[in-house]
Amino acid sequence: MAKSFPHSFEVCTCKHVTLGEIIYAIKEKGAKTLEDIGNITDAGTCCKSCKNSQSDIGVEKMELYIETILNKFNKE
């Protein structure tokens, strides 16, 4: 993630899930997959545009995807 996002940044606009909530799900709740994050936070369970660039629909692209966040933490 080249750009720095605050923990209050809303990653999933449909369900109003923030970056901080997704990081918490990964670090504290043990989320390892997109499905895990969806089950814990509800992120990516509505229109699914926030999951990854392939799922992104509409004119504007998301700035940050759940898959990108997940990959960053899975590499650590």
Secondary structure by P-SEA (a helix, b strand, c coil): ccccccccccccccccccaaaaaaaacccccccaaaaaaacccccccccccccccccccccccccaaaaaaaaaac
